């Protein structure tokens, strides 16, 4: 992949800016997308205590997890680590991983490179946020088969349920 650095422009986003989506019961806000950075997606995730995503791996994207607030458990392969604000984890492509929010104020920053597949994945799994708040809990659990198909179309393979499910 060739990166045209001349196409990049300075970018700032306030806490109230960036495309906001409700995804699986969490608020996902794009702080920078691949088209703006040329290299990665920066996505803020705010979710209720107990929110967890299915165990999965990416075919060709690397994913970093920076805990901005609260506590989050990161699952990487066979490892389980509870991180507090300021903690970081990296899931290289091909490594099964997941996360679970352990506190009601948990906020993560996901850094995914190259990121364009994840932009599409989150949009397809979610919906535009009606407000910039954590959504109400889903009335029905997501359909695992449909979620697996959406993930596969976007370079992600789901290999297990959310931790604790």
Secondary structure, 3 states (H helix, E strand, C coil): CCCCHHHCCCCCCCCCCCCEEEECCEEEEEEECHHHHCCCEEEEEEECCCCECEEEEECCCEEEEEEEECEEEEEECCEEEEEECCCEEEECCCCCEEEEECCCCCEEEEEEECCHHHHHHHHHHCEECCCCCCCCCCCCCCCHHHHHHHHHHCCEEEEEEECCC
